[in-house]
Amino acid sequence: MEEKDAQYFACLDENNKVTTVIVCSSEEIHKFAGKWVETFRDKPGKRFAGINDTYEEQYDDFFPPLDWVPNESLIAEWDDELRVQYGLPPLSEQ
């Protein structure tokens, strides 16, 4: 598989925490046990999965552990629910 054709998948535990990230084709991923979600290195507006990140199905995206400190440009894109999860005030209160 060439780098440009590479597909990346994150394995999730029962709490949707990323335990492993691998390179594999979508045709082959079903051969591995567990819950696998595709992650992308170059998809605008999406975060590439990292170990201990949490996959949020409602956003179809991965989020870092709560002790991670995001940069200001990323925070500006978050909705109120995510802002509150990270201990930030909702935009509606600013």
Number of C-alpha atoms within 10 A of each C-alpha: 9 6 7 6 9 14 18 20 22 27 21 21 16 8 8 19 22 25 15 15 19 15 15 15 15 13 7 8 19 11 8 9 8 13 15 20 20 20 23 16 12 9 9 7 9 15 17 19 27 18 15 17 22 21 23 12 10 6 9 12 19 23 20 18 14 12 7 10 10 11 8 8 8 9 14 10 11 13 12 14 12 15 16 13 11 15 9 12 14 15 13 7 6 5
